Amino acid sequence: MTNFTVRFFICNIFIAILIIVFLGIKYLFRESLSSRMQYHTWFLLLALLAVPFLPIPFLGFQELLLKIKNLIPLSLAHSQSSVSSTGNLQQLTAADWMNDFSVSVSRQTPVPVGILLLIIWFIGMAGAFLTLVRSQLQLYRLQQSSLPLQSLAVHCLYRQCLREAGIKRQIPIYSTAFLGSPVIAGLFRPCIYLPIHVISDYELSNIRYMLLHELQHYKHKDALANLMMNLAKVLYWFNPFVLYALKQMKNEREIACDTSVLRILGEEEYKAYGYTLIELAQRLSSVSFPFASGISGNMKQMERRIKNIASYKSPSLAKKLKGMAAFCMIAVLLFGCTPVLSTYAAGSSYYSWSRMGQQISSLDLSEYFGDYEGCFVLYDLENDSWKIYNERHAALQLSPNSTYKIYNALFGLEEGIITPEESVIKWNRESYSFEAWNADHNLYSAMQKSVNWYFQSIDAQLGISAVRHYIQKIGYGNQNVCDDLTSYWMEASLKISAIEQVELLKRFYKNDFGFAPENIQAVKDSICLSSSESASLYGKTGTGRINDQDINGWFIGFTECSGQTCFFATNIKAEASATGAEAAKITLDILSDLHILNSD
């Protein structure tokens, strides 16, 4: 929760920028959008404000299309026979490459800044909520003191207004001495409250305008809008940009209601309706109840409304079409931003994958993963096709851990720190937790035993500038290398998604990097796990361990079988026991059942 609070406050910087852009776009399209559409665009912003609180990341437009396309996923039966059919492959689970040695990373939790922000946020929300409760109690007392409307003339007028507004529901109307201007309140049982002095001081024609205005609030479900606006005000009490936007939304709602009334009235009545508003602004106070809607407002608001009335013309078909187009453009803009905002709130990064022209099939492999949250990605080189389980997770960028050693070794070979013929690095005599690390190692043994100090030694000789250069050259994940060269790939700054792992393996296999072919081959040999005349398996596991808990397991690699080359990446996440070895077991089962890697 504390981590979410930090991310939520960071989200608000993006929200503030987006509101400024949103207001600018609304200003540009002000001539195209009708008053009602101007108001409706604010609901798009309200929906955007809900994104950081969604329990799952928001799907982008391309992802949504892909989900629709793959409504019927491919499925595999994970039966006992399929497990036993892996034969010799299952014997590999006991091999050293399955026992992916990993070092625990310490992580301080909870974050003190997050706790402080959480406390401040909850205190502010409590204060905003209590303000709403107090206002609602005042409204409740007013409702209790109100009496059913006694004036027969106004009753007859009210029934006429209901017919003019096209409302069949009989909405109760009351009179009260404790209001300055008419209001409508109530989400499920709406009622109109008319001040006694309005009944006595105003002509029936003026009261008609007021009643028509309040009925428009009911017709357009403004009580529900009030609820959403007040919820946003409580959650975003600290963000002045959100509060300003909500204030503008409320103002534009009144303008939209004015326009709806004008559509009912004859053109000769526009001026009289405007004078009624001016008189209300001069004599009456604005509505102070957050869950009620009324006709009155301050002078600045009234000025905008009078200008709208003075310039009002019934919109032509062309303007309606232009308005719809402008509304759709604003909706697309905001909808396009939701994945970014959702990503900030989730505290995670997602790979923006170009799917144009790709052959993608969705797999249902949930039985293989059990309680793990995870994904499986497979690319068939000969058929140029993809098979993916849990694409959202497959696009999530995570720490690569020991899978990164494939490329770390390649960088060392390219710089001549090690060579295919001479790759031994002497043990520095420091005692390590794993006995297998306490010895001299060459590239093959270091890769098989996942010896951290071997690859850290390569990085130390490369230097941070060279590491960053090579990371950028091959386009590895988010390309974020922190200053600590001993741990940037272990649950730290460097992150990569399963989809990117497969794409990078394909480029590595084809040597799209332009590296020395003998260096590529040396790394391939070091990650060869099994080989026969019919099939070969290459791969590397990786385990992310935080505070002595294995929370992130990888197995990536490729297969060569009967002239078919397939690249794969499997990731699993959990609070504990998510290891590279477990990811490898899952992968072998899947590859066997897909008939990609035979056990013969």
CORBEL-V705704 format. One record per pair of residues at least 6 apart in sequence whose ideal C-beta (glycine too) atoms are under 6 Angstrom apart, sorted by sequence separation. I is the first residue (numbers start at 1). J is the second residue. D is the distance in Angstrom with one decimal. If there is no record, write none. Layout:
i-><I I>
j-><J J>
d-><D D>
This chain:
i-><149 184 236 388 412 432 482 488 572 591 51 287 343 379 472 481 530 543 544 559 184 446 459 471 529 544 378 511 558 183 286 441 471 482 528 529 543 286 365 377 482 527 572 182 284 286 427 542 233 376 427 436 441 468 480 527 556 570 179 375 426 437 467 480 541 158 375 555 179 280 424 539 570 176 229 377 478 554 570 281 375 424 477 539 171 172 173 174 175 177 375 423 477 538 553 423 538 175 281 464 552 192 537 477 149 363 365 536 277 553 555 148 149 359 360 361 363 459 535 552 553 554 549 550 551 553 146 147 182 190 277 550 555 425 550 553 554 555 146 184 456 553 566 182 274 425 555 184 184 409 274 142 187 543 561 543 559 542 559 270 474 541 11 216 417 353 541 8 213 216 351 417 154 350 350 351 412 146 157 258 408 415 151 167 213 348 349 402 212 161 165 251 255 262 405 408 157 161 158 255 491 505 161 491 501 411 230 506 505 535 535 209 226 502 534 209 502 501 206 222 498 498 217 447 397 447 397 213 444 443 210 404 400 401 399 399 400 398 132 397 420 181 397 164 397 396 414 395 420 181 180 183 394 395 129 180 394 414 128 413 185 2 6 9 2 5 125 128 183 184 3 183 2 5 2 5 124 181 182 410 124 409 181 2 377 377 375 379 377 406 403 403 402 401 401 401 399 351 353 351 351 139 403 403 135 398 135 132 46 382 49 381 380 378 379 378 377 376 375 374 374 372 373 372 42 39 38 39 376 39 368 35 36 35 368 19 368 35 16 19 12 60 58 34 58 58 57 37 48 44 51 74 34 41 57 73 74 75 78 32 33 37 44 51 78 32 51 73 70 33 52 62 32 29 100 25 11 101 11 7 7 101 100 97 96 96 105 105 97 107 100 102 104 105 100 102 104 100 100 98 98 93 89 86 86 85 89 82 88 87 86 76>
j-><155 190 242 394 418 438 488 494 578 597 58 294 350 386 479 488 537 550 551 566 192 454 467 479 537 552 387 520 567 193 296 451 481 492 538 539 553 297 376 388 493 538 583 194 296 298 439 554 246 389 440 449 454 481 493 540 569 583 193 389 440 451 481 494 555 173 390 570 195 296 440 555 586 193 246 394 495 571 587 299 393 442 495 557 190 191 192 193 194 196 394 442 496 557 572 443 558 196 302 485 573 214 559 500 173 387 389 560 302 578 580 174 175 385 386 387 389 485 561 578 579 580 576 577 578 580 174 175 210 218 305 578 583 454 579 582 583 584 176 214 486 583 596 214 306 457 587 217 218 443 309 178 223 579 597 580 596 580 597 309 513 580 52 257 458 395 584 52 257 260 395 461 199 395 396 397 458 193 204 305 455 462 199 215 261 396 397 450 261 211 215 301 305 312 455 458 208 212 211 308 544 558 215 546 556 470 290 567 567 597 598 273 291 567 600 276 569 569 276 293 569 571 293 526 477 527 478 295 526 526 295 489 489 490 491 495 496 495 230 495 518 280 496 264 497 497 515 497 522 284 284 287 498 499 234 285 499 519 234 519 292 110 114 117 111 114 234 237 292 293 114 294 114 117 115 118 237 294 295 523 238 523 296 118 498 499 498 502 502 540 540 542 542 542 543 544 544 497 499 499 500 289 554 556 289 552 290 290 228 564 232 565 566 566 567 568 569 570 571 571 572 572 573 574 249 252 252 253 590 256 586 255 256 256 589 241 590 259 241 245 239 339 338 315 339 342 342 323 334 331 338 361 323 330 346 362 363 364 367 322 323 327 334 341 368 323 342 364 362 326 345 355 326 326 402 330 344 434 345 345 347 450 450 448 448 449 490 491 529 546 541 543 545 546 543 545 548 580 581 581 584 585 588 588 592 592 599 593 599 599 599 593>
d-><6.0 5.8 4.0 5.5 4.9 5.7 4.8 5.0 4.8 4.2 5.6 3.7 5.7 5.5 5.5 5.1 4.8 5.5 5.7 5.1 5.0 3.8 5.9 5.2 4.8 3.1 4.4 5.0 4.4 5.3 5.3 5.2 5.8 5.9 5.4 5.5 5.7 5.0 5.6 5.3 4.0 4.9 5.1 5.2 5.0 5.7 5.5 3.7 5.8 4.3 5.1 4.5 5.1 5.1 4.4 5.3 4.4 4.7 5.8 5.8 5.3 5.1 5.7 5.8 5.2 5.6 4.2 4.8 4.4 4.6 5.8 6.0 5.8 5.2 5.3 5.1 4.9 5.5 4.4 5.4 4.0 4.7 5.3 2.6 5.5 4.7 4.5 5.2 5.4 5.0 4.1 4.5 3.1 4.7 4.5 3.8 5.3 5.3 4.1 5.9 5.7 5.3 5.5 5.7 4.8 5.3 4.1 4.5 5.6 4.3 5.7 6.0 5.1 4.1 4.6 4.9 4.3 4.5 4.1 5.9 4.7 5.5 4.7 5.8 5.5 5.0 3.9 5.8 4.8 5.4 5.9 5.3 4.0 5.5 4.8 5.4 5.7 4.1 4.3 4.4 5.2 4.1 5.3 5.5 5.3 5.4 4.9 5.0 5.8 5.9 4.5 5.1 4.5 4.7 5.8 4.5 5.9 5.0 5.0 5.8 5.5 2.8 5.0 4.3 5.5 5.9 5.5 5.6 5.5 4.4 4.7 4.9 5.9 4.7 5.8 6.0 3.8 5.8 5.5 5.5 4.7 6.0 5.6 6.0 5.4 5.8 4.4 4.8 4.8 4.4 4.3 5.4 5.6 5.3 5.1 6.0 5.7 5.3 5.8 5.1 4.7 5.8 6.0 5.7 4.8 4.5 5.1 5.3 4.6 5.7 5.6 5.0 5.2 4.8 5.9 4.8 4.9 3.9 4.8 4.9 4.1 5.1 4.1 4.1 5.9 6.0 5.7 4.5 4.9 5.0 5.4 4.1 5.5 5.8 4.5 5.7 5.0 5.7 5.8 3.9 5.3 5.9 5.9 5.4 4.8 5.8 5.6 5.2 3.9 4.4 4.2 5.4 4.4 5.8 5.4 4.1 5.1 5.9 4.5 3.9 3.9 4.3 4.7 5.8 5.6 5.2 5.3 4.4 4.3 5.4 5.7 4.0 3.1 4.7 5.3 4.4 4.6 5.2 5.8 5.2 5.7 5.3 3.7 5.4 4.6 5.6 5.2 5.0 4.9 5.5 5.1 3.9 3.9 3.6 5.9 4.8 5.3 4.1 5.5 5.7 5.4 4.6 4.8 5.1 5.5 5.9 5.3 5.5 5.5 5.6 5.3 4.3 5.3 5.9 4.7 5.0 4.8 5.1 5.5 5.5 3.9 4.0 4.7 5.4 3.9 4.5 5.4 5.3 5.9 4.0 5.1 5.0 4.7 4.8 5.8 4.6 5.8 4.0 4.2 5.3 5.1 4.2 4.5 5.4 5.4 3.8 4.8 4.9 5.4 5.6 5.1 5.5 5.2 5.5 5.4 4.2 5.1 4.1 4.1 4.5 5.0 5.3 4.9 4.9 5.4 5.4 5.2 4.5 3.8 5.4 3.6 5.9 4.4 4.2 5.8 5.9 4.7 4.7 5.2 5.6 4.6 4.9 5.3 5.6 5.5 6.0 5.7 4.7 5.8 5.1 3.9 3.9 4.4 5.2 4.8 4.7 4.8 3.8 6.0 4.3 5.6 5.7 5.0 5.7 4.4 5.8 5.2 4.7 5.1 3.2 5.5 5.0>
